[in-house]
Amino acid sequence: MYPPSAYPSFRPVLRILPRLQLVEIAILIGVSRVGAWFLNKVINDENAYFAIMVAILTAAGVIATYINLPGIVGTFLAGLAVHKMLNVVIVVS
């Protein structure tokens, strides 16, 4: 048997869960709405479209890093939001 101090603690996970939920909601809802609005404004300019997409992914990665998560987690969530956003932009256009 391991001594009690050798078992992993779930306290760090419990501390980060509320922040993770807030960031998840902000990225999935906020990015998809704001991003769709920006992308509708530059639908005909491919360079601006690409720049906005990269900015969205970068911002989500930085936000995830700010709450001590790997940046790839925020970028993944932004990718989900971008996929949702592309469906909105294509249908509206």
N, CA, C and O atoms as CSV, one atom per row, in Angstrom:
chain,resi,resn,atom,element,x,y,z
A,1,MET,N,N,0.839,-1.191,0.000
A,1,MET,CA,C,0.000,0.000,0.000
A,1,MET,C,C,0.876,1.243,0.000
A,1,MET,O,O,1.965,1.279,0.572
A,2,TYR,N,N,0.359,2.233,-0.653
A,2,TYR,CA,C,1.053,3.520,-0.678
A,2,TYR,C,C,0.650,4.327,0.546
A,2,TYR,O,O,-0.463,4.187,1.053
A,3,PRO,N,N,1.554,5.167,1.014
A,3,PRO,CA,C,1.158,6.073,2.095
A,3,PRO,C,C,0.124,7.076,1.568
A,3,PRO,O,O,0.091,7.338,0.366
A,4,PRO,N,N,-0.711,7.636,2.432
A,4,PRO,CA,C,-1.768,8.552,1.978
A,4,PRO,C,C,-1.249,9.744,1.179
A,4,PRO,O,O,-1.969,10.248,0.317
A,5,SER,N,N,-0.047,10.205,1.427
A,5,SER,CA,C,0.467,11.368,0.704
A,5,SER,C,C,0.867,11.018,-0.724
A,5,SER,O,O,1.076,11.922,-1.533
A,6,ALA,N,N,0.979,9.741,-1.057
A,6,ALA,CA,C,1.388,9.336,-2.394
A,6,ALA,C,C,0.222,9.340,-3.386
A,6,ALA,O,O,0.449,9.330,-4.596
A,7,TYR,N,N,-1.008,9.354,-2.902
A,7,TYR,CA,C,-2.152,9.367,-3.791
A,7,TYR,C,C,-2.291,10.740,-4.431
A,7,TYR,O,O,-2.035,11.755,-3.784
A,8,PRO,N,N,-2.696,10.780,-5.698
A,8,PRO,CA,C,-2.869,12.083,-6.340
A,8,PRO,C,C,-4.046,12.840,-5.721
A,8,PRO,O,O,-5.039,12.249,-5.297
A,9,SER,N,N,-3.903,14.135,-5.685
A,9,SER,CA,C,-4.947,14.982,-5.118
A,9,SER,C,C,-5.794,15.572,-6.247
A,9,SER,O,O,-5.279,15.922,-7.309
A,10,PHE,N,N,-7.072,15.673,-6.004
A,10,PHE,CA,C,-7.965,16.264,-6.990
A,10,PHE,C,C,-8.216,17.744,-6.729
A,10,PHE,O,O,-8.996,18.375,-7.442
A,11,ARG,N,N,-7.575,18.291,-5.735
A,11,ARG,CA,C,-7.796,19.707,-5.423
A,11,ARG,C,C,-7.433,20.636,-6.572
A,11,ARG,O,O,-8.200,21.556,-6.857
A,12,PRO,N,N,-6.288,20.442,-7.256
A,12,PRO,CA,C,-6.002,21.329,-8.388
A,12,PRO,C,C,-7.057,21.244,-9.489
A,12,PRO,O,O,-7.380,22.246,-10.127
A,13,VAL,N,N,-7.586,20.057,-9.705
A,13,VAL,CA,C,-8.623,19.882,-10.719
A,13,VAL,C,C,-9.894,20.617,-10.297
A,13,VAL,O,O,-10.539,21.274,-11.113
A,14,LEU,N,N,-10.243,20.503,-9.036
A,14,LEU,CA,C,-11.450,21.176,-8.547
A,14,LEU,C,C,-11.301,22.691,-8.577
A,14,LEU,O,O,-12.286,23.412,-8.736
A,15,ARG,N,N,-10.064,23.180,-8.424
A,15,ARG,CA,C,-9.843,24.626,-8.481
A,15,ARG,C,C,-9.960,25.169,-9.894
A,15,ARG,O,O,-10.399,26.303,-10.090
A,16,ILE,N,N,-9.572,24.372,-10.878
A,16,ILE,CA,C,-9.545,24.871,-12.244
A,16,ILE,C,C,-10.869,24.663,-12.979
A,16,ILE,O,O,-11.106,25.320,-13.993
A,17,LEU,N,N,-11.729,23.780,-12.506
A,17,LEU,CA,C,-12.986,23.487,-13.206
A,17,LEU,C,C,-13.882,24.703,-13.429
A,17,LEU,O,O,-14.378,24.873,-14.543
A,18,PRO,N,N,-14.117,25.559,-12.431
A,18,PRO,CA,C,-14.978,26.724,-12.707
A,18,PRO,C,C,-14.387,27.652,-13.766
A,18,PRO,O,O,-15.113,28.176,-14.611
A,19,ARG,N,N,-13.073,27.854,-13.719
A,19,ARG,CA,C,-12.440,28.711,-14.730
A,19,ARG,C,C,-12.515,28.060,-16.104
A,19,ARG,O,O,-12.723,28.739,-17.109
A,20,LEU,N,N,-12.346,26.760,-16.145
A,20,LEU,CA,C,-12.431,26.047,-17.417
A,20,LEU,C,C,-13.822,26.169,-18.014
A,20,LEU,O,O,-13.963,26.351,-19.224
A,21,GLN,N,N,-14.840,26.071,-17.193
A,21,GLN,CA,C,-16.205,26.194,-17.686
A,21,GLN,C,C,-16.479,27.593,-18.226
A,21,GLN,O,O,-17.139,27.746,-19.254
A,22,LEU,N,N,-15.975,28.607,-17.537
A,22,LEU,CA,C,-16.164,29.984,-18.022
A,22,LEU,C,C,-15.469,30.200,-19.350
A,22,LEU,O,O,-16.040,30.795,-20.265
A,23,VAL,N,N,-14.244,29.722,-19.461
A,23,VAL,CA,C,-13.508,29.876,-20.714
A,23,VAL,C,C,-14.174,29.086,-21.831
A,23,VAL,O,O,-14.249,29.556,-22.967
A,24,GLU,N,N,-14.650,27.907,-21.519
A,24,GLU,CA,C,-15.335,27.086,-22.514
A,24,GLU,C,C,-16.576,27.793,-23.050
A,24,GLU,O,O,-16.802,27.829,-24.260
A,25,ILE,N,N,-17.365,28.345,-22.165
A,25,ILE,CA,C,-18.565,29.073,-22.587
A,25,ILE,C,C,-18.188,30.311,-23.387
A,25,ILE,O,O,-18.800,30.598,-24.416
A,26,ALA,N,N,-17.187,31.044,-22.919
A,26,ALA,CA,C,-16.769,32.264,-23.610
A,26,ALA,C,C,-16.271,31.953,-25.012
A,26,ALA,O,O,-16.594,32.671,-25.959
A,27,ILE,N,N,-15.488,30.894,-25.155
A,27,ILE,CA,C,-14.940,30.574,-26.471
A,27,ILE,C,C,-16.022,30.015,-27.385
A,27,ILE,O,O,-16.151,30.453,-28.528
A,28,LEU,N,N,-16.791,29.065,-26.903
A,28,LEU,CA,C,-17.758,28.412,-27.785
A,28,LEU,C,C,-18.913,29.321,-28.181
A,28,LEU,O,O,-19.392,29.246,-29.313
A,29,ILE,N,N,-19.364,30.168,-27.282
A,29,ILE,CA,C,-20.485,31.051,-27.610
A,29,ILE,C,C,-19.992,32.396,-28.134
A,29,ILE,O,O,-20.432,32.864,-29.184
A,30,GLY,N,N,-19.078,33.008,-27.393
A,30,GLY,CA,C,-18.601,34.340,-27.776
A,30,GLY,C,C,-17.845,34.350,-29.081
A,30,GLY,O,O,-18.085,35.201,-29.938
A,31,VAL,N,N,-16.930,33.407,-29.240
A,31,VAL,CA,C,-16.130,33.371,-30.460
A,31,VAL,C,C,-16.995,33.060,-31.670
A,31,VAL,O,O,-16.802,33.645,-32.735
A,32,SER,N,N,-17.931,32.159,-31.522
A,32,SER,CA,C,-18.749,31.820,-32.678
A,32,SER,C,C,-19.624,32.991,-33.122
A,32,SER,O,O,-19.834,33.178,-34.320
A,33,ARG,N,N,-20.129,33.768,-32.194
A,33,ARG,CA,C,-20.979,34.910,-32.576
A,33,ARG,C,C,-20.175,36.093,-33.069
A,33,ARG,O,O,-20.465,36.657,-34.124
A,34,VAL,N,N,-19.158,36.470,-32.299
A,34,VAL,CA,C,-18.333,37.619,-32.692
A,34,VAL,C,C,-17.539,37.289,-33.952
A,34,VAL,O,O,-17.422,38.115,-34.857
A,35,GLY,N,N,-16.994,36.073,-34.002
A,35,GLY,CA,C,-16.234,35.669,-35.180
A,35,GLY,C,C,-17.086,35.630,-36.429
A,35,GLY,O,O,-16.638,36.048,-37.496
A,36,ALA,N,N,-18.310,35.133,-36.316
A,36,ALA,CA,C,-19.211,35.106,-37.471
A,36,ALA,C,C,-19.515,36.520,-37.950
A,36,ALA,O,O,-19.607,36.764,-39.153
A,37,TRP,N,N,-19.670,37.444,-37.023
A,37,TRP,CA,C,-19.928,38.832,-37.403
A,37,TRP,C,C,-18.736,39.409,-38.163
A,37,TRP,O,O,-18.907,40.037,-39.208
A,38,PHE,N,N,-17.514,39.192,-37.631
A,38,PHE,CA,C,-16.313,39.683,-38.307
A,38,PHE,C,C,-16.127,39.015,-39.666
A,38,PHE,O,O,-15.794,39.678,-40.649
A,39,LEU,N,N,-16.339,37.720,-39.719
A,39,LEU,CA,C,-16.136,37.014,-40.984
A,39,LEU,C,C,-17.167,37.402,-42.034
A,39,LEU,O,O,-16.866,37.375,-43.227
A,40,ASN,N,N,-18.364,37.759,-41.620
A,40,ASN,CA,C,-19.355,38.250,-42.581
A,40,ASN,C,C,-18.942,39.589,-43.174
A,40,ASN,O,O,-19.292,39.900,-44.313
A,41,LYS,N,N,-18.197,40.383,-42.405
A,41,LYS,CA,C,-17.742,41.685,-42.900
A,41,LYS,C,C,-16.647,41.549,-43.951
A,41,LYS,O,O,-16.522,42.403,-44.829
A,42,VAL,N,N,-15.848,40.477,-43.869
A,42,VAL,CA,C,-14.711,40.328,-44.781
A,42,VAL,C,C,-14.833,39.058,-45.622
A,42,VAL,O,O,-13.820,38.445,-45.960
A,43,ILE,N,N,-16.031,38.666,-45.956
A,43,ILE,CA,C,-16.272,37.400,-46.640
A,43,ILE,C,C,-15.574,37.342,-47.999
A,43,ILE,O,O,-15.219,36.254,-48.453
A,44,ASN,N,N,-15.369,38.482,-48.657
A,44,ASN,CA,C,-14.768,38.493,-49.990
A,44,ASN,C,C,-13.259,38.686,-49.979
A,44,ASN,O,O,-12.621,38.500,-51.015
A,45,ASP,N,N,-12.670,39.049,-48.858
A,45,ASP,CA,C,-11.228,39.283,-48.767
A,45,ASP,C,C,-10.566,38.092,-48.080
A,45,ASP,O,O,-10.669,37.933,-46.864
A,46,GLU,N,N,-9.885,37.255,-48.865
A,46,GLU,CA,C,-9.304,36.029,-48.322
A,46,GLU,C,C,-8.213,36.295,-47.293
A,46,GLU,O,O,-8.096,35.556,-46.316
A,47,ASN,N,N,-7.410,37.344,-47.498
A,47,ASN,CA,C,-6.324,37.645,-46.560
A,47,ASN,C,C,-6.872,38.063,-45.200
A,47,ASN,O,O,-6.384,37.610,-44.164
A,48,ALA,N,N,-7.876,38.917,-45.202
A,48,ALA,CA,C,-8.480,39.353,-43.949
A,48,ALA,C,C,-9.195,38.183,-43.269
A,48,ALA,O,O,-9.164,38.056,-42.045
A,49,TYR,N,N,-9.824,37.349,-44.054
A,49,TYR,CA,C,-10.521,36.168,-43.523
A,49,TYR,C,C,-9.535,35.260,-42.798
A,49,TYR,O,O,-9.798,34.809,-41.683
A,50,PHE,N,N,-8.394,34.995,-43.440
A,50,PHE,CA,C,-7.364,34.154,-42.837
A,50,PHE,C,C,-6.790,34.802,-41.580
A,50,PHE,O,O,-6.576,34.122,-40.576
A,51,ALA,N,N,-6.541,36.106,-41.626
A,51,ALA,CA,C,-5.985,36.812,-40.468
A,51,ALA,C,C,-6.937,36.752,-39.273
A,51,ALA,O,O,-6.493,36.576,-38.138
A,52,ILE,N,N,-8.222,36.895,-39.515
A,52,ILE,CA,C,-9.199,36.824,-38.426
A,52,ILE,C,C,-9.250,35.410,-37.850
A,52,ILE,O,O,-9.357,35.239,-36.636
A,53,MET,N,N,-9.174,34.402,-38.713
A,53,MET,CA,C,-9.180,33.019,-38.221
A,53,MET,C,C,-7.968,32.751,-37.333
A,53,MET,O,O,-8.102,32.142,-36.272
A,54,VAL,N,N,-6.790,33.200,-37.758
A,54,VAL,CA,C,-5.576,33.002,-36.962
A,54,VAL,C,C,-5.668,33.780,-35.649
A,54,VAL,O,O,-5.241,33.285,-34.606
A,55,ALA,N,N,-6.216,34.978,-35.692
A,55,ALA,CA,C,-6.368,35.779,-34.472
A,55,ALA,C,C,-7.307,35.096,-33.477
A,55,ALA,O,O,-7.051,35.111,-32.273
A,56,ILE,N,N,-8.379,34.503,-33.967
A,56,ILE,CA,C,-9.318,33.796,-33.099
A,56,ILE,C,C,-8.631,32.616,-32.416
A,56,ILE,O,O,-8.767,32.428,-31.208
A,57,LEU,N,N,-7.901,31.831,-33.187
A,57,LEU,CA,C,-7.216,30.659,-32.629
A,57,LEU,C,C,-6.138,31.069,-31.635
A,57,LEU,O,O,-5.976,30.434,-30.593
A,58,THR,N,N,-5.403,32.127,-31.954
A,58,THR,CA,C,-4.350,32.599,-31.058
A,58,THR,C,C,-4.931,33.139,-29.759
A,58,THR,O,O,-4.424,32.837,-28.679
A,59,ALA,N,N,-5.977,33.925,-29.856
A,59,ALA,CA,C,-6.594,34.487,-28.649
A,59,ALA,C,C,-7.122,33.382,-27.737
A,59,ALA,O,O,-6.976,33.464,-26.517
A,60,ALA,N,N,-7.728,32.364,-28.310
A,60,ALA,CA,C,-8.235,31.259,-27.499
A,60,ALA,C,C,-7.091,30.506,-26.823
A,60,ALA,O,O,-7.220,30.091,-25.671
A,61,GLY,N,N,-5.986,30.329,-27.519
A,61,GLY,CA,C,-4.823,29.682,-26.921
A,61,GLY,C,C,-4.238,30.489,-25.780
A,61,GLY,O,O,-3.835,29.927,-24.762
A,62,VAL,N,N,-4.187,31.796,-25.939
A,62,VAL,CA,C,-3.663,32.677,-24.882
A,62,VAL,C,C,-4.589,32.660,-23.670
A,62,VAL,O,O,-4.120,32.628,-22.532
A,63,ILE,N,N,-5.880,32.682,-23.902
A,63,ILE,CA,C,-6.834,32.632,-22.788
A,63,ILE,C,C,-6.693,31.328,-22.022
A,63,ILE,O,O,-6.722,31.326,-20.792
A,64,ALA,N,N,-6.542,30.221,-22.735
A,64,ALA,CA,C,-6.363,28.934,-22.061
A,64,ALA,C,C,-5.062,28.916,-21.263
A,64,ALA,O,O,-5.025,28.381,-20.155
A,65,THR,N,N,-4.007,29.487,-21.807
A,65,THR,CA,C,-2.737,29.547,-21.090
A,65,THR,C,C,-2.859,30.410,-19.838
A,65,THR,O,O,-2.215,30.133,-18.826
A,66,TYR,N,N,-3.674,31.441,-19.903
A,66,TYR,CA,C,-3.869,32.334,-18.770
A,66,TYR,C,C,-4.471,31.611,-17.563
A,66,TYR,O,O,-4.172,31.969,-16.424
A,67,ILE,N,N,-5.310,30.604,-17.794
A,67,ILE,CA,C,-5.883,29.863,-16.669
A,67,ILE,C,C,-5.135,28.558,-16.409
A,67,ILE,O,O,-5.686,27.625,-15.825
A,68,ASN,N,N,-3.884,28.499,-16.844
A,68,ASN,CA,C,-2.980,27.371,-16.597
A,68,ASN,C,C,-3.404,26.080,-17.296
A,68,ASN,O,O,-3.229,24.990,-16.752
A,69,LEU,N,N,-3.946,26.202,-18.470
A,69,LEU,CA,C,-4.221,25.050,-19.330
A,69,LEU,C,C,-3.265,25.111,-20.517
A,69,LEU,O,O,-2.778,26.191,-20.853
A,70,PRO,N,N,-2.990,23.993,-21.149
A,70,PRO,CA,C,-2.188,24.051,-22.372
A,70,PRO,C,C,-2.917,24.872,-23.439
A,70,PRO,O,O,-4.141,24.799,-23.552
A,71,GLY,N,N,-2.186,25.631,-24.200
A,71,GLY,CA,C,-2.793,26.473,-25.229
A,71,GLY,C,C,-3.571,25.684,-26.264
A,71,GLY,O,O,-4.508,26.200,-26.873
A,72,ILE,N,N,-3.181,24.424,-26.464
A,72,ILE,CA,C,-3.863,23.599,-27.455
A,72,ILE,C,C,-5.315,23.343,-27.061
A,72,ILE,O,O,-6.159,23.125,-27.930
A,73,VAL,N,N,-5.616,23.365,-25.769
A,73,VAL,CA,C,-6.999,23.165,-25.316
A,73,VAL,C,C,-7.872,24.326,-25.792
A,73,VAL,O,O,-8.955,24.110,-26.335
A,74,GLY,N,N,-7.402,25.550,-25.588
A,74,GLY,CA,C,-8.149,26.716,-26.061
A,74,GLY,C,C,-8.256,26.748,-27.571
A,74,GLY,O,O,-9.295,27.115,-28.120
A,75,THR,N,N,-7.178,26.363,-28.245
A,75,THR,CA,C,-7.205,26.337,-29.701
A,75,THR,C,C,-8.184,25.286,-30.211
A,75,THR,O,O,-8.876,25.509,-31.205
A,76,PHE,N,N,-8.244,24.148,-29.539
A,76,PHE,CA,C,-9.208,23.114,-29.921
A,76,PHE,C,C,-10.638,23.625,-29.764
A,76,PHE,O,O,-11.473,23.432,-30.648
A,77,LEU,N,N,-10.913,24.274,-28.640
A,77,LEU,CA,C,-12.258,24.826,-28.433
A,77,LEU,C,C,-12.574,25.887,-29.486
A,77,LEU,O,O,-13.699,25.965,-29.980
A,78,ALA,N,N,-11.580,26.698,-29.825
A,78,ALA,CA,C,-11.790,27.701,-30.866
A,78,ALA,C,C,-12.046,27.027,-32.209
A,78,ALA,O,O,-12.836,27.522,-33.013
A,79,GLY,N,N,-11.385,25.908,-32.454
A,79,GLY,CA,C,-11.638,25.169,-33.689
A,79,GLY,C,C,-13.078,24.674,-33.767
A,79,GLY,O,O,-13.697,24.701,-34.831
A,80,LEU,N,N,-13.604,24.225,-32.636
A,80,LEU,CA,C,-15.014,23.825,-32.606
A,80,LEU,C,C,-15.923,25.018,-32.874
A,80,LEU,O,O,-16.905,24.908,-33.607
A,81,ALA,N,N,-15.589,26.154,-32.276
A,81,ALA,CA,C,-16.398,27.357,-32.484
A,81,ALA,C,C,-16.294,27.840,-33.928
A,81,ALA,O,O,-17.282,28.292,-34.505
A,82,VAL,N,N,-15.101,27.744,-34.510
A,82,VAL,CA,C,-14.912,28.175,-35.901
A,82,VAL,C,C,-15.708,27.277,-36.836
A,82,VAL,O,O,-16.302,27.756,-37.802
A,83,HIS,N,N,-15.724,25.990,-36.559
A,83,HIS,CA,C,-16.504,25.076,-37.395
A,83,HIS,C,C,-17.985,25.450,-37.346
A,83,HIS,O,O,-18.664,25.476,-38.373
A,84,LYS,N,N,-18.469,25.737,-36.154
A,84,LYS,CA,C,-19.863,26.161,-35.998
A,84,LYS,C,C,-20.088,27.487,-36.717
A,84,LYS,O,O,-21.123,27.700,-37.349
A,85,MET,N,N,-19.094,28.378,-36.608
A,85,MET,CA,C,-19.190,29.697,-37.205
A,85,MET,C,C,-19.190,29.611,-38.731
A,85,MET,O,O,-19.916,30.361,-39.384
A,86,LEU,N,N,-18.404,28.725,-39.307
A,86,LEU,CA,C,-18.357,28.592,-40.764
A,86,LEU,C,C,-19.699,28.156,-41.321
A,86,LEU,O,O,-20.098,28.605,-42.395
A,87,ASN,N,N,-20.395,27.292,-40.610
A,87,ASN,CA,C,-21.730,26.888,-41.033
A,87,ASN,C,C,-22.675,28.076,-41.059
A,87,ASN,O,O,-23.504,28.194,-41.961
A,88,VAL,N,N,-22.552,28.966,-40.061
A,88,VAL,CA,C,-23.395,30.156,-40.002
A,88,VAL,C,C,-23.067,31.097,-41.145
A,88,VAL,O,O,-23.978,31.618,-41.790
A,89,VAL,N,N,-21.782,31.330,-41.414
A,89,VAL,CA,C,-21.369,32.257,-42.465
A,89,VAL,C,C,-21.795,31.743,-43.835
A,89,VAL,O,O,-22.267,32.522,-44.663
A,90,ILE,N,N,-21.638,30.456,-44.085
A,90,ILE,CA,C,-22.000,29.898,-45.371
A,90,ILE,C,C,-23.503,29.944,-45.605
A,90,ILE,O,O,-23.942,30.246,-46.715
A,91,VAL,N,N,-24.293,29.654,-44.590
A,91,VAL,CA,C,-25.752,29.664,-44.723
A,91,VAL,C,C,-26.270,31.082,-44.916
A,91,VAL,O,O,-27.192,31.308,-45.700
A,92,VAL,N,N,-25.677,32.044,-44.200
A,92,VAL,CA,C,-26.133,33.431,-44.294
A,92,VAL,C,C,-25.764,34.051,-45.613
A,92,VAL,O,O,-26.523,34.865,-46.140
A,93,SER,N,N,-24.617,33.693,-46.171
A,93,SER,CA,C,-24.134,34.313,-47.415
A,93,SER,C,C,-24.967,33.979,-48.603
A,93,SER,O,O,-24.674,34.433,-49.710
